[in-house]
Amino acid sequence: MFHVKHRVIIIGSGPAGYTAAIYLGRAGFNPLVITGALAPGGQLVNTTEVENFPGFPEGILGPELMDRMRKQAERFGAEFLPADVESVEALPQHDDHPQYRLTTSDDETLETSAVIVATGSNVRKLGVPGEEELSGHGVSYCATCDGFFFKDKPIVVVGGGDSAFEEALFLTRFGSSVTLIHRRGSFRASQIMVERAKADPKLTLVTNTVVTAITSDAPSPAAADETSTANSSVQSGDQAPSAPSIKAAGVSLNIGAGVGLTKPGTATIDKPAITLPGLDGNALGGGLLSGLAKQPQKYVTGVTLRNTVTGEESTLDCNAVFVAIGHTPATDFVADVVKRDADGYITVDAGSTVTSAPGIFAAGDCVDRTYRQAISAAGMGCRAALDTQAYLE
C-alpha cells in the first residue's frame, strides 16, 4: 500500500472531470485525475457522433472529444491515474483544512486537501439481447443527443416516468412515429405529461408490455464483399479500355493505364502493384488504414415484445430504441462523507458545487439529474474547479 499526498484530486474523467483538471492545472494546482480503471472518458467514449458540443461544426466522435480534453488537461500539468476509488475517509485537519484519504482499487492510498467528485451516473439498461450490440447504432439513452439522427423514422421509447415521456414528446419532432412502451398498466409520470402524450397524434402508448429483444438486419459478409468489389471497379470512360485488372477481397486494380482517380474507391495505376487482401477501393484514395475491410454494421430494425398480462409475443418495426428507465449515480464510495438524496445523487449548495463535507466538491451527472449533457457537465466542472481554488486559497 502506497501513501501519496496531493493538493487536489479529481475523481472521474468525463467532461466535468477533465474540465476541472484544465482549470485547476492552469491555476497551478497540478491536479491528480483518477480516471477509472476500465474506460476513462465517461459515457462519451461509448458514443459515436457528437453534434451538439460547441466548437465542432462538423461534429466529433465521443472518444476523440474526450481524448482532446485529456490532452488539454495534461498540457497544463494534470496527472492521471487509471484506477477506481473504493472509499473516501475524513482525516484530522491540517492547515485549517480537513484532509481526506482515498483508497483505490489497486490498494493505493492517496491523501489530499480537496476532492472533486465527477464520477457521473450509469444508465439503467434493459438487459435484453441486441441492446449492447446495437448501442450507438439505433439503441440510445439520450433523446437530446441522438434524436436528430432518426428523422422520419419509427422510434420506440421504453419507460414510464416523466423522463420517458419528456423524451417521447421530444422525439415526435423527428420520428415518423413514436411508440412508448411501459411494463405496467399505469404510468409513474405526472398526469399532465400523460395527457400531453395522449394528445399527440404521432405518439402511441403501449402498456403491460416489455421489450424482450432488439432486432437488427444487415447484409451478409459475402453480399457486402460483392457490393464493395462492384463499387471499386473502374467505370470511367477515360480509363484505358482493355487494361487487365486484379481483384482481391473488395479491391479492384487496373494495370497498364495512366494514373488517375475518377471517383472515391476507383483508381488506375501504370505498373503492376502488390494487392493487399482485406482492402476496399478507398484504400487508394484515403490512405492505407482507411481502407481496411469492415464487417457490415448492423442497425436496429425492430423490437420483440411480450404482454405481461397475457404472455402473448409480438414484434414492432422501428429504427431506434431510446431507453429511459432511469440512471444510477456512481456515488456509493462517498456515501460516508457527503450527503446524498434518496436516489444517490450528491447534494450541493444551491448555485455551487459545494457538498456537505468541507473541501469536497461535486460536478456533472453525479449531481445533475435534470440536464445530463456533456456541455452542462463541462460547465459544472469549471465551477467545481473555481470553488476548489477559492477554498484552497
C-alpha positions, 0 to 999 in steps of 0.5 A, a space after each residue: 500500500 502506497 501513501 501519496 499526498 496531493 493538493 487536489 484530486 479529481 475523481 472521474 474523467 468525463 467532461 466535468 472531470 477533465 474540465 476541472 483538471 484544465 482549470 485547476 492545472 492552469 491555476 497551478 494546482 497540478 491536479 491528480 485525475 483518477 480516471 477509472 480503471 476500465 474506460 476513462 472518458 465517461 459515457 462519451 467514449 461509448 458514443 459515436 457522433 457528437 453534434 451538439 458540443 460547441 466548437 465542432 461544426 462538423 461534429 466529433 466522435 465521443 472518444 476523440 472529444 474526450 481524448 482532446 480534453 485529456 490532452 488539454 488537461 495534461 498540457 497544463 500539468 494534470 496527472 492521471 491515474 487509471 484506477 477506481 476509488 473504493 472509499 473516501 475517509 475524513 482525516 484530522 485537519 491540517 492547515 485549517 483544512 480537513 484532509 481526506 484519504 482515498 483508497 483505490 482499487 489497486 490498494 493505493 492510498 492517496 491523501 489530499 486537501 480537496 476532492 472533486 467528485 465527477 464520477 457521473 451516473 450509469 444508465 439503467 439498461 434493459 438487459 435484453 439481447 441486441 441492446 449492447 450490440 446495437 448501442 450507438 447504432 439505433 439503441 440510445 439513452 439520450 433523446 437530446 443527443 441522438 434524436 436528430 439522427 432518426 428523422 422520419 423514422 419509427 422510434 420506440 421509447 421504453 419507460 414510464 416516468 416523466 423522463 420517458 415521456 419528456 423524451 417521447 414528446 421530444 422525439 415526435 419532432 423527428 420520428 415518423 412515429 413514436 411508440 412508448 412502451 411501459 411494463 405496467 398498466 399505469 404510468 409513474 409520470 405526472 398526469 399532465 405529461 400523460 395527457 400531453 402524450 395522449 394528445 399527440 397524434 404521432 405518439 402511441 402508448 403501449 402498456 403491460 408490455 416489455 421489450 424482450 429483444 432488439 432486432 437488427 438486419 444487415 447484409 451478409 459478409 459475402 453480399 457486402 464483399 460483392 457490393 464493395 468489389 462492384 463499387 471499386 471497379 473502374 467505370 470511367 470512360 477515360 480509363 484505358 479500355 482493355 487494361 487487365 485488372 486484379 481483384 482481391 477481397 473488395 479491391 479492384 486494380 487496373 494495370 497498364 493505364 495512366 494514373 488517375 482517380 475518377 471517383 472515391 474507391 476507383 483508381 488506375 495505376 501504370 505498373 503492376 502493384 502488390 494487392 493487399 487482401 482485406 482492402 476496399 477501393 478507398 484504400 487508394 484514395 484515403 490512405 492505407 488504414 482507411 481502407 481496411 475491410 469492415 464487417 457490415 454494421 448492423 442497425 436496429 430494425 425492430 423490437 420483440 415484445 411480450 404482454 405481461 398480462 397475457 404472455 402473448 409475443 409480438 414484434 414492432 418495426 422501428 429504427 431506434 430504441 431510446 431507453 429511459 428507465 432511469 440512471 444510477 449515480 456512481 456515488 456509493 464510495 462517498 456515501 460516508 462523507 457527503 450527503 446524498 438524496 434518496 436516489 444517490 445523487 450528491 447534494 450541493 449548495 444551491 448555485 455551487 458545487 459545494 457538498 456537505 463535507 468541507 473541501 469536497 466538491 461535486 460536478 456533472 451527472 453525479 449531481 445533475 439529474 435534470 440536464 445530463 449533457 456533456 456541455 452542462 457537465 463541462 460547465 459544472 466542472 469549471 465551477 467545481 474547479 473555481 470553488 476548489 481554488 477559492 477554498 484552497 486559497 
